[in-house]
Amino acid sequence: MQFLVAIHLPDDYDPTKEDASLRQEISDLNEEMIAQGVRVFVGGLEPATRARTIRAASNGGIMVTDGPFVEAKEHVGGFWVLDCASVEEAVEWGRKATAACRAPVEVRQFLGAPPERLKARAEAEGRKA
């Protein structure tokens, strides 16, 4: 089963202010995820202020605006896609992510493909399923 582990950061979060110990803890967590064969993908995101929101316009066209989709005090600052055997395993990784990132995280299972199809795809891509 695949899960999204999303890091929630304050709207005014400045990644340039991260100290070396924070970066090391996140790096160590990534290495542990790789060693355990659960990490599918990881990505940090630019601040929400640099987002572009794309919507269907009332005239049938497409409208692009600067900024995030919703005004909020927190935004997703980064995420992992993990391949876990259960929601409990994903939550355990979420606990580790909260500690490493010093921020709240959200764990959500992906909808869609059954595990057999995901396993076949991972194997075709040369990844551990």
DRENSEPA-446577 format. One record per residue (C-alpha): x, y, z; residue number from 0; residue in three letters. Coordinates in steps of 0.1 Angstrom, whole numbers, plus 5000, padded with zeros to 4 digits. Example, Ala and Ser with C-alpha at 12.3 -4.5 7.8 and 13.67 -1.06 7.14 Angstrom:
! residues 2
<atom><px>5123</px><py>4955</py><pz>5078</pz><n>0</n><res>ALA</res></atom>
<atom><px>5137</px><py>4989</py><pz>5071</pz><n>1</n><res>SER</res></atom>
//
This chain:
! residues 129
<atom><px>5000</px><py>5000</py><pz>5000</pz><n>0</n><res>MET</res></atom>
<atom><px>5013</px><py>5035</py><pz>4992</pz><n>1</n><res>GLN</res></atom>
<atom><px>5010</px><py>5064</py><pz>5016</pz><n>2</n><res>PHE</res></atom>
<atom><px>5016</px><py>5101</py><pz>5014</pz><n>3</n><res>LEU</res></atom>
<atom><px>5034</px><py>5115</py><pz>5045</pz><n>4</n><res>VAL</res></atom>
<atom><px>5030</px><py>5153</py><pz>5041</pz><n>5</n><res>ALA</res></atom>
<atom><px>5050</px><py>5178</py><pz>5063</pz><n>6</n><res>ILE</res></atom>
<atom><px>5029</px><py>5208</py><pz>5074</pz><n>7</n><res>HIS</res></atom>
<atom><px>5049</px><py>5240</py><pz>5079</pz><n>8</n><res>LEU</res></atom>
<atom><px>5038</px><py>5275</py><pz>5090</pz><n>9</n><res>PRO</res></atom>
<atom><px>5030</px><py>5299</py><pz>5062</pz><n>10</n><res>ASP</res></atom>
<atom><px>5060</px><py>5320</py><pz>5071</pz><n>11</n><res>ASP</res></atom>
<atom><px>5084</px><py>5291</py><pz>5072</pz><n>12</n><res>TYR</res></atom>
<atom><px>5119</px><py>5300</py><pz>5059</pz><n>13</n><res>ASP</res></atom>
<atom><px>5139</px><py>5269</py><pz>5048</pz><n>14</n><res>PRO</res></atom>
<atom><px>5171</px><py>5290</py><pz>5047</pz><n>15</n><res>THR</res></atom>
<atom><px>5169</px><py>5292</py><pz>5085</pz><n>16</n><res>LYS</res></atom>
<atom><px>5170</px><py>5254</py><pz>5090</pz><n>17</n><res>GLU</res></atom>
<atom><px>5200</px><py>5244</py><pz>5111</pz><n>18</n><res>ASP</res></atom>
<atom><px>5225</px><py>5216</py><pz>5103</pz><n>19</n><res>ALA</res></atom>
<atom><px>5211</px><py>5193</py><pz>5129</pz><n>20</n><res>SER</res></atom>
<atom><px>5176</px><py>5194</py><pz>5114</pz><n>21</n><res>LEU</res></atom>
<atom><px>5189</px><py>5187</py><pz>5079</pz><n>22</n><res>ARG</res></atom>
<atom><px>5210</px><py>5158</py><pz>5093</pz><n>23</n><res>GLN</res></atom>
<atom><px>5180</px><py>5143</py><pz>5111</pz><n>24</n><res>GLU</res></atom>
<atom><px>5159</px><py>5144</py><pz>5079</pz><n>25</n><res>ILE</res></atom>
<atom><px>5188</px><py>5129</py><pz>5059</pz><n>26</n><res>SER</res></atom>
<atom><px>5192</px><py>5101</py><pz>5084</pz><n>27</n><res>ASP</res></atom>
<atom><px>5154</px><py>5094</py><pz>5082</pz><n>28</n><res>LEU</res></atom>
<atom><px>5157</px><py>5093</py><pz>5044</pz><n>29</n><res>ASN</res></atom>
<atom><px>5186</px><py>5068</py><pz>5046</pz><n>30</n><res>GLU</res></atom>
<atom><px>5166</px><py>5046</py><pz>5070</pz><n>31</n><res>GLU</res></atom>
<atom><px>5136</px><py>5047</py><pz>5047</pz><n>32</n><res>MET</res></atom>
<atom><px>5158</px><py>5036</py><pz>5018</pz><n>33</n><res>ILE</res></atom>
<atom><px>5175</px><py>5009</py><pz>5038</pz><n>34</n><res>ALA</res></atom>
<atom><px>5140</px><py>4995</py><pz>5048</pz><n>35</n><res>GLN</res></atom>
<atom><px>5128</px><py>4997</py><pz>5012</pz><n>36</n><res>GLY</res></atom>
<atom><px>5098</px><py>5018</py><pz>5019</pz><n>37</n><res>VAL</res></atom>
<atom><px>5107</px><py>5051</py><pz>5002</pz><n>38</n><res>ARG</res></atom>
<atom><px>5093</px><py>5055</py><pz>4968</pz><n>39</n><res>VAL</res></atom>
<atom><px>5097</px><py>5093</py><pz>4964</pz><n>40</n><res>PHE</res></atom>
<atom><px>5105</px><py>5123</py><pz>4985</pz><n>41</n><res>VAL</res></atom>
<atom><px>5103</px><py>5160</py><pz>4977</pz><n>42</n><res>GLY</res></atom>
<atom><px>5106</px><py>5194</py><pz>4994</pz><n>43</n><res>GLY</res></atom>
<atom><px>5085</px><py>5222</py><pz>4981</pz><n>44</n><res>LEU</res></atom>
<atom><px>5091</px><py>5259</py><pz>4975</pz><n>45</n><res>GLU</res></atom>
<atom><px>5072</px><py>5282</py><pz>4999</pz><n>46</n><res>PRO</res></atom>
<atom><px>5034</px><py>5284</py><pz>4992</pz><n>47</n><res>ALA</res></atom>
<atom><px>5038</px><py>5321</py><pz>4982</pz><n>48</n><res>THR</res></atom>
<atom><px>5055</px><py>5308</py><pz>4950</pz><n>49</n><res>ARG</res></atom>
<atom><px>5027</px><py>5285</py><pz>4940</pz><n>50</n><res>ALA</res></atom>
<atom><px>5004</px><py>5290</py><pz>4910</pz><n>51</n><res>ARG</res></atom>
<atom><px>4968</px><py>5280</py><pz>4912</pz><n>52</n><res>THR</res></atom>
<atom><px>4950</px><py>5269</py><pz>4880</pz><n>53</n><res>ILE</res></atom>
<atom><px>4912</px><py>5269</py><pz>4879</pz><n>54</n><res>ARG</res></atom>
<atom><px>4884</px><py>5266</py><pz>4854</pz><n>55</n><res>ALA</res></atom>
<atom><px>4870</px><py>5301</py><pz>4848</pz><n>56</n><res>ALA</res></atom>
<atom><px>4833</px><py>5308</py><pz>4847</pz><n>57</n><res>SER</res></atom>
<atom><px>4836</px><py>5317</py><pz>4810</pz><n>58</n><res>ASN</res></atom>
<atom><px>4849</px><py>5282</py><pz>4802</pz><n>59</n><res>GLY</res></atom>
<atom><px>4885</px><py>5292</py><pz>4800</pz><n>60</n><res>GLY</res></atom>
<atom><px>4914</px><py>5285</py><pz>4824</pz><n>61</n><res>ILE</res></atom>
<atom><px>4926</px><py>5310</py><pz>4850</pz><n>62</n><res>MET</res></atom>
<atom><px>4961</px><py>5310</py><pz>4865</pz><n>63</n><res>VAL</res></atom>
<atom><px>4967</px><py>5330</py><pz>4897</pz><n>64</n><res>THR</res></atom>
<atom><px>4997</px><py>5336</py><pz>4918</pz><n>65</n><res>ASP</res></atom>
<atom><px>4997</px><py>5320</py><pz>4953</pz><n>66</n><res>GLY</res></atom>
<atom><px>4983</px><py>5289</py><pz>4970</pz><n>67</n><res>PRO</res></atom>
<atom><px>4949</px><py>5274</py><pz>4964</pz><n>68</n><res>PHE</res></atom>
<atom><px>4936</px><py>5284</py><pz>4998</pz><n>69</n><res>VAL</res></atom>
<atom><px>4947</px><py>5309</py><pz>5023</pz><n>70</n><res>GLU</res></atom>
<atom><px>4959</px><py>5291</py><pz>5054</pz><n>71</n><res>ALA</res></atom>
<atom><px>4983</px><py>5293</py><pz>5083</pz><n>72</n><res>LYS</res></atom>
<atom><px>5001</px><py>5261</py><pz>5073</pz><n>73</n><res>GLU</res></atom>
<atom><px>5010</px><py>5246</py><pz>5039</pz><n>74</n><res>HIS</res></atom>
<atom><px>5025</px><py>5213</py><pz>5028</pz><n>75</n><res>VAL</res></atom>
<atom><px>5063</px><py>5220</py><pz>5028</pz><n>76</n><res>GLY</res></atom>
<atom><px>5074</px><py>5186</py><pz>5016</pz><n>77</n><res>GLY</res></atom>
<atom><px>5064</px><py>5149</py><pz>5015</pz><n>78</n><res>PHE</res></atom>
<atom><px>5073</px><py>5113</py><pz>5011</pz><n>79</n><res>TRP</res></atom>
<atom><px>5056</px><py>5086</py><pz>4992</pz><n>80</n><res>VAL</res></atom>
<atom><px>5061</px><py>5054</py><pz>5011</pz><n>81</n><res>LEU</res></atom>
<atom><px>5053</px><py>5018</py><pz>5003</pz><n>82</n><res>ASP</res></atom>
<atom><px>5042</px><py>5002</py><pz>5035</pz><n>83</n><res>CYS</res></atom>
<atom><px>5025</px><py>4969</py><pz>5045</pz><n>84</n><res>ALA</res></atom>
<atom><px>4999</px><py>4987</py><pz>5067</pz><n>85</n><res>SER</res></atom>
<atom><px>4986</px><py>5020</py><pz>5079</pz><n>86</n><res>VAL</res></atom>
<atom><px>5002</px><py>5013</py><pz>5112</pz><n>87</n><res>GLU</res></atom>
<atom><px>5036</px><py>5010</py><pz>5096</pz><n>88</n><res>GLU</res></atom>
<atom><px>5030</px><py>5043</py><pz>5077</pz><n>89</n><res>ALA</res></atom>
<atom><px>5020</px><py>5060</py><pz>5110</pz><n>90</n><res>VAL</res></atom>
<atom><px>5053</px><py>5048</py><pz>5125</pz><n>91</n><res>GLU</res></atom>
<atom><px>5072</px><py>5064</py><pz>5097</pz><n>92</n><res>TRP</res></atom>
<atom><px>5050</px><py>5095</py><pz>5102</pz><n>93</n><res>GLY</res></atom>
<atom><px>5061</px><py>5096</py><pz>5139</pz><n>94</n><res>ARG</res></atom>
<atom><px>5097</px><py>5095</py><pz>5128</pz><n>95</n><res>LYS</res></atom>
<atom><px>5091</px><py>5122</py><pz>5102</pz><n>96</n><res>ALA</res></atom>
<atom><px>5074</px><py>5145</py><pz>5129</pz><n>97</n><res>THR</res></atom>
<atom><px>5105</px><py>5141</py><pz>5151</pz><n>98</n><res>ALA</res></atom>
<atom><px>5130</px><py>5146</py><pz>5123</pz><n>99</n><res>ALA</res></atom>
<atom><px>5112</px><py>5176</py><pz>5107</pz><n>100</n><res>CYS</res></atom>
<atom><px>5101</px><py>5191</py><pz>5140</pz><n>101</n><res>ARG</res></atom>
<atom><px>5067</px><py>5197</py><pz>5124</pz><n>102</n><res>ALA</res></atom>
<atom><px>5034</px><py>5180</py><pz>5122</pz><n>103</n><res>PRO</res></atom>
<atom><px>5028</px><py>5155</py><pz>5094</pz><n>104</n><res>VAL</res></atom>
<atom><px>4997</px><py>5139</py><pz>5079</pz><n>105</n><res>GLU</res></atom>
<atom><px>4996</px><py>5103</py><pz>5067</pz><n>106</n><res>VAL</res></atom>
<atom><px>4971</px><py>5094</py><pz>5040</pz><n>107</n><res>ARG</res></atom>
<atom><px>4968</px><py>5063</py><pz>5019</pz><n>108</n><res>GLN</res></atom>
<atom><px>4966</px><py>5066</py><pz>4981</pz><n>109</n><res>PHE</res></atom>
<atom><px>4934</px><py>5056</py><pz>4963</pz><n>110</n><res>LEU</res></atom>
<atom><px>4936</px><py>5036</py><pz>4931</pz><n>111</n><res>GLY</res></atom>
<atom><px>4957</px><py>5007</py><pz>4920</pz><n>112</n><res>ALA</res></atom>
<atom><px>4954</px><py>4974</py><pz>4939</pz><n>113</n><res>PRO</res></atom>
<atom><px>4986</px><py>4963</py><pz>4956</pz><n>114</n><res>PRO</res></atom>
<atom><px>4993</px><py>4937</py><pz>4930</pz><n>115</n><res>GLU</res></atom>
<atom><px>4995</px><py>4963</py><pz>4902</pz><n>116</n><res>ARG</res></atom>
<atom><px>5017</px><py>4985</py><pz>4923</pz><n>117</n><res>LEU</res></atom>
<atom><px>5040</px><py>4956</py><pz>4930</pz><n>118</n><res>LYS</res></atom>
<atom><px>5043</px><py>4947</py><pz>4894</pz><n>119</n><res>ALA</res></atom>
<atom><px>5050</px><py>4983</py><pz>4884</pz><n>120</n><res>ARG</res></atom>
<atom><px>5077</px><py>4987</py><pz>4911</pz><n>121</n><res>ALA</res></atom>
<atom><px>5093</px><py>4955</py><pz>4899</pz><n>122</n><res>GLU</res></atom>
<atom><px>5092</px><py>4967</py><pz>4863</pz><n>123</n><res>ALA</res></atom>
<atom><px>5109</px><py>4999</py><pz>4874</pz><n>124</n><res>GLU</res></atom>
<atom><px>5136</px><py>4979</py><pz>4893</pz><n>125</n><res>GLY</res></atom>
<atom><px>5124</px><py>4990</py><pz>4927</pz><n>126</n><res>ARG</res></atom>
<atom><px>5117</px><py>4968</py><pz>4957</pz><n>127</n><res>LYS</res></atom>
<atom><px>5080</px><py>4962</py><pz>4959</pz><n>128</n><res>ALA</res></atom>
//
